[in-house]
Amino acid sequence: MRGNVMCLGIVGYGGMGSWHGDLIQRIDELMVKGVYDINPQRGELAKEQGFLSYHSLEELLSDEEIDIVLVSTPNDLHKPIAIQAMRAGRHVVSEKPVTLSSADLEEMIQVSKETGRLFTVHQNRRWDEDFLTVKKIYDERLLGNVFRIESRVHGSRGIPGDWRQEKEHGGGMVLDWGVHLLDQILMMVPGRLSRVYATLTNVTNTLVDDGFTAELTFENGIQALIEVGTSNFISLPRWYVLGQDGTAVIEDWDLSGRIVRAIGHDEKDITPVITAAGLTKTMAPRREDTIHTQELPIVRSDIRDFYRNVCAAVMGREEPKVQLPEVMRVMKLMEAVFESARTGTAVTFES
């Protein structure tokens, strides 16, 4: 620690590690002191950013000024590095997924308890503004009783050509994106989750899943569809939410979308839709005088609040915003997704 500013060391200075470095430079309470990466070129890049470049993990952990260690390595290395850092007296922030199994996570939690060190996970997409906007729509019942939520992320480039393609390193889209989308839906819908049914895809990669679909049923009756695809050349909406009184859609990361609500149910004069093979009143559009279209209630956020909270939690002033029982619940849900896909059956969860 330097004065009132905490010092953080980054282990793994790839894409996410360097993103964290840039972010922390805009946080008054925290500074990056140094970086360790097994690739010497990444160490040189860290020096160009004004950080120290340690020659080993042990050298970083022996630096008495380091308060917090960020672990942003391939997923299979999170556990041993986090445990070593906590046993060296350092607080730990792990990139997601925190590790590869709930059993591994339990070991990490136990070390946190034994050492008294803060251990949390960078579930950064809790700060995504599309998620926070949908959560506001849900919490404030802007659609009446919500009965279905669809959350999707679609791309068309397959899995990146790095360790994310390799099973032993924790690759695949369930661990890469499912960890976010499943966490978001569990943070949004209160209560127990009773049923999970999932399928995986292997369109461009046979070693790990390059996409998945998970159908979740909550005890309160809400159905959630979570989908990740990497071979989708036409993307479906990021969010599609159905309630008894209306529908909301968010198309993409730019937060384009709308809410359409019913303002009247007395439709006596329905004009049928005429198709090539007949007509239908059931699927005819509503009259304009019975619906109201409105803008999304956009919720803004500041991702720096994650690290501000970490610093406050280390000082004992706040509880961590990302709690370990929440992280464990997501880990077990990902395991249920894999089990359902393996067996081809629905899996009972939390009931």
NULO-578503 format. One record per residue (C-alpha): residue number from 1; y, z, x; residue in three letters; chain. Coordinates in steps of 0.02 Angstrom, whole numbers, plus 50000, padded with zeros to 5 digits. Each point is the difference from the previous one (the first is absolute). Layout:
% residues N
<pt i="NUM" Y="Y" Z="Z" X="X" aa="ALA" ch="A"/>
...
This chain:
% residues 351
<pt i="1" Y="50000" Z="50000" X="50000" aa="MET" ch="A"/>
<pt i="2" Y="50174" Z="49960" X="50061" aa="ARG" ch="A"/>
<pt i="3" Y="50129" Z="50116" X="49923" aa="GLY" ch="A"/>
<pt i="4" Y="49983" Z="49981" X="49812" aa="ASN" ch="A"/>
<pt i="5" Y="49912" Z="49832" X="50013" aa="VAL" ch="A"/>
<pt i="6" Y="49811" Z="49988" X="49996" aa="MET" ch="A"/>
<pt i="7" Y="49910" Z="49884" X="50121" aa="CYS" ch="A"/>
<pt i="8" Y="49861" Z="49883" X="49947" aa="LEU" ch="A"/>
<pt i="9" Y="49873" Z="49907" X="50106" aa="GLY" ch="A"/>
<pt i="10" Y="49919" Z="49840" X="49938" aa="ILE" ch="A"/>
<pt i="11" Y="49818" Z="49962" X="50039" aa="VAL" ch="A"/>
<pt i="12" Y="49973" Z="49815" X="49969" aa="GLY" ch="A"/>
<pt i="13" Y="50153" Z="49890" X="50013" aa="TYR" ch="A"/>
<pt i="14" Y="49945" Z="49847" X="49902" aa="GLY" ch="A"/>
<pt i="15" Y="50081" Z="49932" X="49844" aa="GLY" ch="A"/>
<pt i="16" Y="50006" Z="50164" X="49904" aa="MET" ch="A"/>
<pt i="17" Y="50034" Z="50107" X="50153" aa="GLY" ch="A"/>
<pt i="18" Y="50154" Z="49898" X="50044" aa="SER" ch="A"/>
<pt i="19" Y="50054" Z="50003" X="49816" aa="TRP" ch="A"/>
<pt i="20" Y="49995" Z="50190" X="50006" aa="HIS" ch="A"/>
<pt i="21" Y="50100" Z="49998" X="50161" aa="GLY" ch="A"/>
<pt i="22" Y="50137" Z="49895" X="49922" aa="ASP" ch="A"/>
<pt i="23" Y="50003" Z="50109" X="49843" aa="LEU" ch="A"/>
<pt i="24" Y="50011" Z="50166" X="50093" aa="ILE" ch="A"/>
<pt i="25" Y="50151" Z="49941" X="50098" aa="GLN" ch="A"/>
<pt i="26" Y="50094" Z="50009" X="49833" aa="ARG" ch="A"/>
<pt i="27" Y="49950" Z="50182" X="49965" aa="ILE" ch="A"/>
<pt i="28" Y="50115" Z="50137" X="50064" aa="ASP" ch="A"/>
<pt i="29" Y="49868" Z="50138" X="50001" aa="GLU" ch="A"/>
<pt i="30" Y="49873" Z="49906" X="50105" aa="LEU" ch="A"/>
<pt i="31" Y="49987" Z="49894" X="50156" aa="MET" ch="A"/>
<pt i="32" Y="49863" Z="49901" X="50085" aa="VAL" ch="A"/>
<pt i="33" Y="49980" Z="50063" X="50176" aa="LYS" ch="A"/>
<pt i="34" Y="49856" Z="49892" X="50058" aa="GLY" ch="A"/>
<pt i="35" Y="49853" Z="49887" X="49964" aa="VAL" ch="A"/>
<pt i="36" Y="49821" Z="49980" X="50059" aa="TYR" ch="A"/>
<pt i="37" Y="49908" Z="49836" X="49974" aa="ASP" ch="A"/>
<pt i="38" Y="49845" Z="49937" X="50089" aa="ILE" ch="A"/>
<pt i="39" Y="50087" Z="49831" X="50019" aa="ASN" ch="A"/>
<pt i="40" Y="50122" Z="50009" X="50148" aa="PRO" ch="A"/>
<pt i="41" Y="50108" Z="49864" X="49922" aa="GLN" ch="A"/>
<pt i="42" Y="50031" Z="50110" X="49848" aa="ARG" ch="A"/>
<pt i="43" Y="50051" Z="50139" X="50118" aa="GLY" ch="A"/>
<pt i="44" Y="50126" Z="49885" X="50081" aa="GLU" ch="A"/>
<pt i="45" Y="50068" Z="49954" X="49829" aa="LEU" ch="A"/>
<pt i="46" Y="50020" Z="50186" X="49961" aa="ALA" ch="A"/>
<pt i="47" Y="50103" Z="50020" X="50159" aa="LYS" ch="A"/>
<pt i="48" Y="50113" Z="49859" X="49944" aa="GLU" ch="A"/>
<pt i="49" Y="50030" Z="50099" X="49841" aa="GLN" ch="A"/>
<pt i="50" Y="50055" Z="50150" X="50103" aa="GLY" ch="A"/>
<pt i="51" Y="49839" Z="50101" X="49984" aa="PHE" ch="A"/>
<pt i="52" Y="49890" Z="50075" X="50135" aa="LEU" ch="A"/>
<pt i="53" Y="49834" Z="49913" X="50029" aa="SER" ch="A"/>
<pt i="54" Y="49860" Z="50123" X="50035" aa="TYR" ch="A"/>
<pt i="55" Y="49850" Z="49946" X="50104" aa="HIS" ch="A"/>
<pt i="56" Y="49874" Z="50097" X="49894" aa="SER" ch="A"/>
<pt i="57" Y="49981" Z="50097" X="49840" aa="LEU" ch="A"/>
<pt i="58" Y="49980" Z="50158" X="50104" aa="GLU" ch="A"/>
<pt i="59" Y="50168" Z="49969" X="50084" aa="GLU" ch="A"/>
<pt i="60" Y="50085" Z="49982" X="49831" aa="LEU" ch="A"/>
<pt i="61" Y="49919" Z="50159" X="49934" aa="LEU" ch="A"/>
<pt i="62" Y="50048" Z="50098" X="50155" aa="SER" ch="A"/>
<pt i="63" Y="50184" Z="49964" X="49971" aa="ASP" ch="A"/>
<pt i="64" Y="50065" Z="50166" X="49935" aa="GLU" ch="A"/>
<pt i="65" Y="50147" Z="49917" X="49911" aa="GLU" ch="A"/>
<pt i="66" Y="49885" Z="49904" X="49883" aa="ILE" ch="A"/>
<pt i="67" Y="49991" Z="50087" X="49831" aa="ASP" ch="A"/>
<pt i="68" Y="49916" Z="49867" X="49894" aa="ILE" ch="A"/>
<pt i="69" Y="49874" Z="49865" X="50041" aa="VAL" ch="A"/>
<pt i="70" Y="49992" Z="49842" X="49897" aa="LEU" ch="A"/>
<pt i="71" Y="49828" Z="49918" X="50002" aa="VAL" ch="A"/>
<pt i="72" Y="50016" Z="49813" X="49966" aa="SER" ch="A"/>
<pt i="73" Y="49844" Z="49931" X="50083" aa="THR" ch="A"/>
<pt i="74" Y="49855" Z="49905" X="49918" aa="PRO" ch="A"/>
<pt i="75" Y="49928" Z="50105" X="49859" aa="ASN" ch="A"/>
<pt i="76" Y="49842" Z="50059" X="50088" aa="ASP" ch="A"/>
<pt i="77" Y="50103" Z="50087" X="50136" aa="LEU" ch="A"/>
<pt i="78" Y="50109" Z="50104" X="49883" aa="HIS" ch="A"/>
<pt i="79" Y="49878" Z="50145" X="49990" aa="LYS" ch="A"/>
<pt i="80" Y="49967" Z="50035" X="50186" aa="PRO" ch="A"/>
<pt i="81" Y="50182" Z="49977" X="50049" aa="ILE" ch="A"/>
<pt i="82" Y="50065" Z="50109" X="49858" aa="ALA" ch="A"/>
<pt i="83" Y="49876" Z="50138" X="50041" aa="ILE" ch="A"/>
<pt i="84" Y="50043" Z="49994" X="50185" aa="GLN" ch="A"/>
<pt i="85" Y="50186" Z="50006" X="49961" aa="ALA" ch="A"/>
<pt i="86" Y="49985" Z="50149" X="49882" aa="MET" ch="A"/>
<pt i="87" Y="49894" Z="50095" X="50125" aa="ARG" ch="A"/>
<pt i="88" Y="50136" Z="49966" X="50128" aa="ALA" ch="A"/>
<pt i="89" Y="50122" Z="50088" X="49884" aa="GLY" ch="A"/>
<pt i="90" Y="50083" Z="49847" X="49926" aa="ARG" ch="A"/>
<pt i="91" Y="50036" Z="49962" X="49818" aa="HIS" ch="A"/>
<pt i="92" Y="49924" Z="49835" X="49943" aa="VAL" ch="A"/>
<pt i="93" Y="50051" Z="49856" X="49889" aa="VAL" ch="A"/>
<pt i="94" Y="49859" Z="49875" X="49978" aa="SER" ch="A"/>
<pt i="95" Y="50017" Z="49822" X="49943" aa="GLU" ch="A"/>
<pt i="96" Y="49895" Z="49954" X="49851" aa="LYS" ch="A"/>
<pt i="97" Y="49857" Z="49998" X="49964" aa="PRO" ch="A"/>
<pt i="98" Y="49991" Z="50169" X="50082" aa="VAL" ch="A"/>
<pt i="99" Y="49820" Z="49969" X="50053" aa="THR" ch="A"/>
<pt i="100" Y="49841" Z="49911" X="49942" aa="LEU" ch="A"/>
<pt i="101" Y="49913" Z="50131" X="49892" aa="SER" ch="A"/>
<pt i="102" Y="50030" Z="50159" X="49902" aa="SER" ch="A"/>
<pt i="103" Y="49884" Z="50093" X="50120" aa="ALA" ch="A"/>
<pt i="104" Y="50111" Z="49949" X="50147" aa="ASP" ch="A"/>
<pt i="105" Y="50154" Z="50052" X="49904" aa="LEU" ch="A"/>
<pt i="106" Y="49926" Z="50172" X="49965" aa="GLU" ch="A"/>
<pt i="107" Y="49977" Z="50026" X="50188" aa="GLU" ch="A"/>
<pt i="108" Y="50182" Z="49953" X="50030" aa="MET" ch="A"/>
<pt i="109" Y="50059" Z="50119" X="49864" aa="ILE" ch="A"/>
<pt i="110" Y="49897" Z="50141" X="50075" aa="GLN" ch="A"/>
<pt i="111" Y="50081" Z="49973" X="50171" aa="VAL" ch="A"/>
<pt i="112" Y="50171" Z="50005" X="49917" aa="SER" ch="A"/>
<pt i="113" Y="49956" Z="50168" X="49923" aa="LYS" ch="A"/>
<pt i="114" Y="49927" Z="50068" X="50162" aa="GLU" ch="A"/>
<pt i="115" Y="50151" Z="49949" X="50105" aa="THR" ch="A"/>
<pt i="116" Y="50135" Z="50032" X="49871" aa="GLY" ch="A"/>
<pt i="117" Y="50072" Z="49828" X="50034" aa="ARG" ch="A"/>
<pt i="118" Y="50075" Z="49889" X="49865" aa="LEU" ch="A"/>
<pt i="119" Y="49890" Z="49850" X="49963" aa="PHE" ch="A"/>
<pt i="120" Y="50057" Z="49867" X="49878" aa="THR" ch="A"/>
<pt i="121" Y="49980" Z="49815" X="49964" aa="VAL" ch="A"/>
<pt i="122" Y="50128" Z="49860" X="49992" aa="HIS" ch="A"/>
<pt i="123" Y="49971" Z="49947" X="49819" aa="GLN" ch="A"/>
<pt i="124" Y="50160" Z="49900" X="50013" aa="ASN" ch="A"/>
<pt i="125" Y="49976" Z="49896" X="49843" aa="ARG" ch="A"/>
<pt i="126" Y="50037" Z="50151" X="49893" aa="ARG" ch="A"/>
<pt i="127" Y="50179" Z="49950" X="50043" aa="TRP" ch="A"/>
<pt i="128" Y="49980" Z="49818" X="49943" aa="ASP" ch="A"/>
<pt i="129" Y="50133" Z="49964" X="49871" aa="GLU" ch="A"/>
<pt i="130" Y="49884" Z="49894" X="49891" aa="ASP" ch="A"/>
<pt i="131" Y="49880" Z="50149" X="49986" aa="PHE" ch="A"/>
<pt i="132" Y="50140" Z="50124" X="49965" aa="LEU" ch="A"/>
<pt i="133" Y="50070" Z="49885" X="49866" aa="THR" ch="A"/>
<pt i="134" Y="49832" Z="49987" X="49911" aa="VAL" ch="A"/>
<pt i="135" Y="49977" Z="50187" X="50016" aa="LYS" ch="A"/>
<pt i="136" Y="50169" Z="50026" X="49915" aa="LYS" ch="A"/>
<pt i="137" Y="49948" Z="49883" X="49859" aa="ILE" ch="A"/>
<pt i="138" Y="49839" Z="50099" X="49981" aa="TYR" ch="A"/>
<pt i="139" Y="50077" Z="50174" X="50015" aa="ASP" ch="A"/>
<pt i="140" Y="50142" Z="49963" X="49878" aa="GLU" ch="A"/>
<pt i="141" Y="49884" Z="49915" X="49874" aa="ARG" ch="A"/>
<pt i="142" Y="50109" Z="49845" X="49993" aa="LEU" ch="A"/>
<pt i="143" Y="49850" Z="49903" X="49932" aa="LEU" ch="A"/>
<pt i="144" Y="49935" Z="50138" X="49887" aa="GLY" ch="A"/>
<pt i="145" Y="49823" Z="50055" X="50040" aa="ASN" ch="A"/>
<pt i="146" Y="49941" Z="49898" X="50149" aa="VAL" ch="A"/>
<pt i="147" Y="49819" Z="49947" X="49986" aa="PHE" ch="A"/>
<pt i="148" Y="49979" Z="49879" X="50147" aa="ARG" ch="A"/>
<pt i="149" Y="50077" Z="49981" X="50172" aa="ILE" ch="A"/>
<pt i="150" Y="49964" Z="49853" X="50115" aa="GLU" ch="A"/>
<pt i="151" Y="50050" Z="50010" X="50184" aa="SER" ch="A"/>
<pt i="152" Y="49971" Z="49852" X="50114" aa="ARG" ch="A"/>
<pt i="153" Y="50040" Z="49939" X="50175" aa="VAL" ch="A"/>
<pt i="154" Y="49960" Z="49818" X="50034" aa="HIS" ch="A"/>
<pt i="155" Y="50012" Z="49896" X="50158" aa="GLY" ch="A"/>
<pt i="156" Y="49927" Z="49835" X="50060" aa="SER" ch="A"/>
<pt i="157" Y="49976" Z="50021" X="50187" aa="ARG" ch="A"/>
<pt i="158" Y="49839" Z="50099" X="50007" aa="GLY" ch="A"/>
<pt i="159" Y="49987" Z="50157" X="50108" aa="ILE" ch="A"/>
<pt i="160" Y="50110" Z="50006" X="50157" aa="PRO" ch="A"/>
<pt i="161" Y="49907" Z="49945" X="50156" aa="GLY" ch="A"/>
<pt i="162" Y="49986" Z="50170" X="50081" aa="ASP" ch="A"/>
<pt i="163" Y="49896" Z="50159" X="49984" aa="TRP" ch="A"/>
<pt i="164" Y="50026" Z="49997" X="49811" aa="ARG" ch="A"/>
<pt i="165" Y="49860" Z="49871" X="49995" aa="GLN" ch="A"/>
<pt i="166" Y="49875" Z="50119" X="50081" aa="GLU" ch="A"/>
<pt i="167" Y="49900" Z="50130" X="49905" aa="LYS" ch="A"/>
<pt i="168" Y="49981" Z="50120" X="50146" aa="GLU" ch="A"/>
<pt i="169" Y="50189" Z="50017" X="50013" aa="HIS" ch="A"/>
<pt i="170" Y="50022" Z="50034" X="49814" aa="GLY" ch="A"/>
<pt i="171" Y="50050" Z="49824" X="49949" aa="GLY" ch="A"/>
<pt i="172" Y="50001" Z="49926" X="49827" aa="GLY" ch="A"/>
<pt i="173" Y="50118" Z="50000" X="49853" aa="MET" ch="A"/>
<pt i="174" Y="49938" Z="50157" X="49912" aa="VAL" ch="A"/>
<pt i="175" Y="50051" Z="50104" X="50152" aa="LEU" ch="A"/>
<pt i="176" Y="50154" Z="49895" X="50040" aa="ASP" ch="A"/>
<pt i="177" Y="50080" Z="49975" X="49829" aa="TRP" ch="A"/>
<pt i="178" Y="49888" Z="50094" X="49880" aa="GLY" ch="A"/>
<pt i="179" Y="50054" Z="50163" X="50082" aa="VAL" ch="A"/>
<pt i="180" Y="50177" Z="49963" X="49940" aa="HIS" ch="A"/>
<pt i="181" Y="49968" Z="49932" X="49826" aa="LEU" ch="A"/>
<pt i="182" Y="49871" Z="50133" X="49957" aa="LEU" ch="A"/>
<pt i="183" Y="50117" Z="50136" X="50063" aa="ASP" ch="A"/>
<pt i="184" Y="50141" Z="49931" X="49894" aa="GLN" ch="A"/>
<pt i="185" Y="49898" Z="49998" X="49839" aa="ILE" ch="A"/>
<pt i="186" Y="49936" Z="50177" X="50029" aa="LEU" ch="A"/>
<pt i="187" Y="50179" Z="50059" X="50028" aa="MET" ch="A"/>
<pt i="188" Y="50056" Z="49914" X="49840" aa="MET" ch="A"/>
<pt i="189" Y="49865" Z="50045" X="49873" aa="VAL" ch="A"/>
<pt i="190" Y="49970" Z="50188" X="49981" aa="PRO" ch="A"/>
<pt i="191" Y="49830" Z="50073" X="49964" aa="GLY" ch="A"/>
<pt i="192" Y="49824" Z="49962" X="50052" aa="ARG" ch="A"/>
<pt i="193" Y="49927" Z="49830" X="50039" aa="LEU" ch="A"/>
<pt i="194" Y="49831" Z="49982" X="49916" aa="SER" ch="A"/>
<pt i="195" Y="49930" Z="49826" X="50042" aa="ARG" ch="A"/>
<pt i="196" Y="50012" Z="49871" X="50140" aa="VAL" ch="A"/>
<pt i="197" Y="49929" Z="49825" X="49998" aa="TYR" ch="A"/>
<pt i="198" Y="50037" Z="49885" X="50147" aa="ALA" ch="A"/>
<pt i="199" Y="49957" Z="49835" X="50080" aa="THR" ch="A"/>
<pt i="200" Y="50040" Z="49936" X="50174" aa="LEU" ch="A"/>
<pt i="201" Y="50033" Z="49823" X="50062" aa="THR" ch="A"/>
<pt i="202" Y="49950" Z="49919" X="50165" aa="ASN" ch="A"/>
<pt i="203" Y="50084" Z="49830" X="49987" aa="VAL" ch="A"/>
<pt i="204" Y="50066" Z="49986" X="50178" aa="THR" ch="A"/>
<pt i="205" Y="49909" Z="50143" X="50085" aa="ASN" ch="A"/>
<pt i="206" Y="49818" Z="50054" X="49990" aa="THR" ch="A"/>
<pt i="207" Y="50017" Z="50159" X="50102" aa="LEU" ch="A"/>
<pt i="208" Y="50125" Z="50093" X="49890" aa="VAL" ch="A"/>
<pt i="209" Y="50072" Z="49980" X="49827" aa="ASP" ch="A"/>
<pt i="210" Y="50146" Z="49878" X="49992" aa="ASP" ch="A"/>
<pt i="211" Y="50042" Z="50054" X="49822" aa="GLY" ch="A"/>
<pt i="212" Y="49943" Z="50112" X="49859" aa="PHE" ch="A"/>
<pt i="213" Y="50021" Z="50040" X="49816" aa="THR" ch="A"/>
<pt i="214" Y="49984" Z="50179" X="49936" aa="ALA" ch="A"/>
<pt i="215" Y="50000" Z="50047" X="49816" aa="GLU" ch="A"/>
<pt i="216" Y="50046" Z="50182" X="49976" aa="LEU" ch="A"/>
<pt i="217" Y="49982" Z="50102" X="49840" aa="THR" ch="A"/>
<pt i="218" Y="50096" Z="50163" X="49985" aa="PHE" ch="A"/>
<pt i="219" Y="49949" Z="50143" X="49885" aa="GLU" ch="A"/>
<pt i="220" Y="50161" Z="49976" X="49901" aa="ASN" ch="A"/>
<pt i="221" Y="49939" Z="49824" X="49955" aa="GLY" ch="A"/>
<pt i="222" Y="50113" Z="49899" X="50114" aa="ILE" ch="A"/>
<pt i="223" Y="49917" Z="49850" X="50082" aa="GLN" ch="A"/>
<pt i="224" Y="50063" Z="49944" X="50171" aa="ALA" ch="A"/>
<pt i="225" Y="49958" Z="49838" X="50088" aa="LEU" ch="A"/>
<pt i="226" Y="50029" Z="50001" X="50188" aa="ILE" ch="A"/>
<pt i="227" Y="49981" Z="49835" X="50091" aa="GLU" ch="A"/>
<pt i="228" Y="50027" Z="49936" X="50176" aa="VAL" ch="A"/>
<pt i="229" Y="49971" Z="49819" X="50048" aa="GLY" ch="A"/>
<pt i="230" Y="50030" Z="49902" X="50160" aa="THR" ch="A"/>
<pt i="231" Y="49950" Z="49827" X="49936" aa="SER" ch="A"/>
<pt i="232" Y="50121" Z="49987" X="49854" aa="ASN" ch="A"/>
<pt i="233" Y="50113" Z="49849" X="50012" aa="PHE" ch="A"/>
<pt i="234" Y="50081" Z="50042" X="49833" aa="ILE" ch="A"/>
<pt i="235" Y="50039" Z="50186" X="49988" aa="SER" ch="A"/>
<pt i="236" Y="49989" Z="50099" X="49840" aa="LEU" ch="A"/>
<pt i="237" Y="50135" Z="50131" X="49964" aa="PRO" ch="A"/>
<pt i="238" Y="50012" Z="50152" X="50113" aa="ARG" ch="A"/>
<pt i="239" Y="50001" Z="50113" X="49846" aa="TRP" ch="A"/>
<pt i="240" Y="49956" Z="49970" X="49818" aa="TYR" ch="A"/>
<pt i="241" Y="50011" Z="50150" X="49885" aa="VAL" ch="A"/>
<pt i="242" Y="49948" Z="50005" X="49817" aa="LEU" ch="A"/>
<pt i="243" Y="50058" Z="50130" X="49874" aa="GLY" ch="A"/>
<pt i="244" Y="49988" Z="50016" X="49812" aa="GLN" ch="A"/>
<pt i="245" Y="50185" Z="49955" X="49982" aa="ASP" ch="A"/>
<pt i="246" Y="50024" Z="49872" X="50138" aa="GLY" ch="A"/>
<pt i="247" Y="49954" Z="49920" X="50165" aa="THR" ch="A"/>
<pt i="248" Y="50077" Z="50007" X="50174" aa="ALA" ch="A"/>
<pt i="249" Y="49976" Z="49880" X="50143" aa="VAL" ch="A"/>
<pt i="250" Y="50056" Z="50002" X="50182" aa="ILE" ch="A"/>
<pt i="251" Y="49966" Z="49832" X="50079" aa="GLU" ch="A"/>
<pt i="252" Y="50013" Z="50036" X="50186" aa="ASP" ch="A"/>
<pt i="253" Y="50080" Z="50103" X="50138" aa="TRP" ch="A"/>
<pt i="254" Y="50173" Z="49938" X="49949" aa="ASP" ch="A"/>
<pt i="255" Y="49987" Z="50107" X="49842" aa="LEU" ch="A"/>
<pt i="256" Y="50024" Z="49852" X="49883" aa="SER" ch="A"/>
<pt i="257" Y="49931" Z="50039" X="49829" aa="GLY" ch="A"/>
<pt i="258" Y="50042" Z="50067" X="49828" aa="ARG" ch="A"/>
<pt i="259" Y="49951" Z="50114" X="49857" aa="ILE" ch="A"/>
<pt i="260" Y="49965" Z="49928" X="49827" aa="VAL" ch="A"/>
<pt i="261" Y="49993" Z="50128" X="49859" aa="ARG" ch="A"/>
<pt i="262" Y="49965" Z="49989" X="49815" aa="ALA" ch="A"/>
<pt i="263" Y="50147" Z="50046" X="49888" aa="ILE" ch="A"/>
<pt i="264" Y="49917" Z="49956" X="49835" aa="GLY" ch="A"/>
<pt i="265" Y="49825" Z="49975" X="49935" aa="HIS" ch="A"/>
<pt i="266" Y="50038" Z="49913" X="49833" aa="ASP" ch="A"/>
<pt i="267" Y="49956" Z="49820" X="50036" aa="GLU" ch="A"/>
<pt i="268" Y="49965" Z="49914" X="49835" aa="LYS" ch="A"/>
<pt i="269" Y="50045" Z="49824" X="50050" aa="ASP" ch="A"/>
<pt i="270" Y="49894" Z="49959" X="50153" aa="ILE" ch="A"/>
<pt i="271" Y="50003" Z="49821" X="50060" aa="THR" ch="A"/>
<pt i="272" Y="49824" Z="49956" X="50060" aa="PRO" ch="A"/>
<pt i="273" Y="49968" Z="49925" X="50170" aa="VAL" ch="A"/>
<pt i="274" Y="49914" Z="49832" X="49980" aa="ILE" ch="A"/>
<pt i="275" Y="49877" Z="49958" X="50137" aa="THR" ch="A"/>
<pt i="276" Y="49897" Z="49844" X="50027" aa="ALA" ch="A"/>
<pt i="277" Y="49854" Z="50078" X="49909" aa="ALA" ch="A"/>
<pt i="278" Y="50084" Z="50101" X="49865" aa="GLY" ch="A"/>
<pt i="279" Y="50135" Z="50128" X="49967" aa="LEU" ch="A"/>
<pt i="280" Y="50021" Z="50188" X="50028" aa="THR" ch="A"/>
<pt i="281" Y="50116" Z="50130" X="49927" aa="LYS" ch="A"/>
<pt i="282" Y="49923" Z="50141" X="50102" aa="THR" ch="A"/>
<pt i="283" Y="50063" Z="49930" X="50165" aa="MET" ch="A"/>
<pt i="284" Y="50165" Z="49934" X="49934" aa="ALA" ch="A"/>
<pt i="285" Y="50154" Z="50066" X="50091" aa="PRO" ch="A"/>
<pt i="286" Y="50106" Z="50134" X="49918" aa="ARG" ch="A"/>
<pt i="287" Y="50162" Z="49953" X="49917" aa="ARG" ch="A"/>
<pt i="288" Y="50152" Z="50034" X="50108" aa="GLU" ch="A"/>
<pt i="289" Y="50070" Z="50123" X="49872" aa="ASP" ch="A"/>
<pt i="290" Y="49848" Z="50115" X="50022" aa="THR" ch="A"/>
<pt i="291" Y="50006" Z="50020" X="50189" aa="ILE" ch="A"/>
<pt i="292" Y="50125" Z="50059" X="50129" aa="HIS" ch="A"/>
<pt i="293" Y="50001" Z="49943" X="50182" aa="THR" ch="A"/>
<pt i="294" Y="50081" Z="50115" X="50128" aa="GLN" ch="A"/>
<pt i="295" Y="50019" Z="50014" X="50187" aa="GLU" ch="A"/>
<pt i="296" Y="49886" Z="50108" X="50104" aa="LEU" ch="A"/>
<pt i="297" Y="50066" Z="50177" X="50037" aa="PRO" ch="A"/>
<pt i="298" Y="49998" Z="49973" X="50188" aa="ILE" ch="A"/>
<pt i="299" Y="49970" Z="50157" X="50104" aa="VAL" ch="A"/>
<pt i="300" Y="50067" Z="49996" X="50177" aa="ARG" ch="A"/>
<pt i="301" Y="49926" Z="50099" X="50144" aa="SER" ch="A"/>
<pt i="302" Y="50022" Z="50039" X="50185" aa="ASP" ch="A"/>
<pt i="303" Y="49841" Z="49995" X="50105" aa="ILE" ch="A"/>
<pt i="304" Y="50086" Z="50111" X="50128" aa="ARG" ch="A"/>
<pt i="305" Y="49971" Z="50142" X="49877" aa="ASP" ch="A"/>
<pt i="306" Y="49818" Z="50002" X="50055" aa="PHE" ch="A"/>
<pt i="307" Y="50045" Z="50055" X="50176" aa="TYR" ch="A"/>
<pt i="308" Y="50140" Z="50113" X="49941" aa="ARG" ch="A"/>
<pt i="309" Y="49868" Z="50091" X="49898" aa="ASN" ch="A"/>
<pt i="310" Y="49880" Z="50007" X="50148" aa="VAL" ch="A"/>
<pt i="311" Y="50135" Z="50084" X="50106" aa="CYS" ch="A"/>
<pt i="312" Y="50041" Z="50123" X="49860" aa="ALA" ch="A"/>
<pt i="313" Y="49814" Z="50039" X="49976" aa="ALA" ch="A"/>
<pt i="314" Y="49977" Z="50033" X="50186" aa="VAL" ch="A"/>
<pt i="315" Y="50146" Z="50123" X="49989" aa="MET" ch="A"/>
<pt i="316" Y="49924" Z="50083" X="49846" aa="GLY" ch="A"/>
<pt i="317" Y="50143" Z="49949" X="49886" aa="ARG" ch="A"/>
<pt i="318" Y="49903" Z="49881" X="49886" aa="GLU" ch="A"/>
<pt i="319" Y="49824" Z="49959" X="49948" aa="GLU" ch="A"/>
<pt i="320" Y="49935" Z="49832" X="50064" aa="PRO" ch="A"/>
<pt i="321" Y="50030" Z="49861" X="49874" aa="LYS" ch="A"/>
<pt i="322" Y="49829" Z="49927" X="50044" aa="VAL" ch="A"/>
<pt i="323" Y="49875" Z="50139" X="49968" aa="GLN" ch="A"/>
<pt i="324" Y="49827" Z="49998" X="50079" aa="LEU" ch="A"/>
<pt i="325" Y="49906" Z="50025" X="49834" aa="PRO" ch="A"/>
<pt i="326" Y="50087" Z="49842" X="49939" aa="GLU" ch="A"/>
<pt i="327" Y="49944" Z="49908" X="50157" aa="VAL" ch="A"/>
<pt i="328" Y="49822" Z="50063" X="49975" aa="MET" ch="A"/>
<pt i="329" Y="49999" Z="49941" X="49819" aa="ARG" ch="A"/>
<pt i="330" Y="50050" Z="49824" X="50053" aa="VAL" ch="A"/>
<pt i="331" Y="49868" Z="50000" X="50137" aa="MET" ch="A"/>
<pt i="332" Y="49864" Z="50048" X="49877" aa="LYS" ch="A"/>
<pt i="333" Y="50062" Z="49869" X="49877" aa="LEU" ch="A"/>
<pt i="334" Y="49985" Z="49866" X="50135" aa="MET" ch="A"/>
<pt i="335" Y="49823" Z="50059" X="50032" aa="GLU" ch="A"/>
<pt i="336" Y="49965" Z="49984" X="49813" aa="ALA" ch="A"/>
<pt i="337" Y="50068" Z="49822" X="50005" aa="VAL" ch="A"/>
<pt i="338" Y="49880" Z="49957" X="50142" aa="PHE" ch="A"/>
<pt i="339" Y="49854" Z="50084" X="49909" aa="GLU" ch="A"/>
<pt i="340" Y="50033" Z="49909" X="49838" aa="SER" ch="A"/>
<pt i="341" Y="50013" Z="49833" X="50089" aa="ALA" ch="A"/>
<pt i="342" Y="49839" Z="50034" X="50096" aa="ARG" ch="A"/>
<pt i="343" Y="49898" Z="50051" X="49848" aa="THR" ch="A"/>
<pt i="344" Y="50081" Z="49884" X="49873" aa="GLY" ch="A"/>
<pt i="345" Y="50021" Z="50145" X="49880" aa="THR" ch="A"/>
<pt i="346" Y="50139" Z="50112" X="49938" aa="ALA" ch="A"/>
<pt i="347" Y="50020" Z="50164" X="50094" aa="VAL" ch="A"/>
<pt i="348" Y="50041" Z="50167" X="49917" aa="THR" ch="A"/>
<pt i="349" Y="50151" Z="50082" X="50081" aa="PHE" ch="A"/>
<pt i="350" Y="50072" Z="50174" X="49971" aa="GLU" ch="A"/>
<pt i="351" Y="49902" Z="50036" X="49842" aa="SER" ch="A"/>
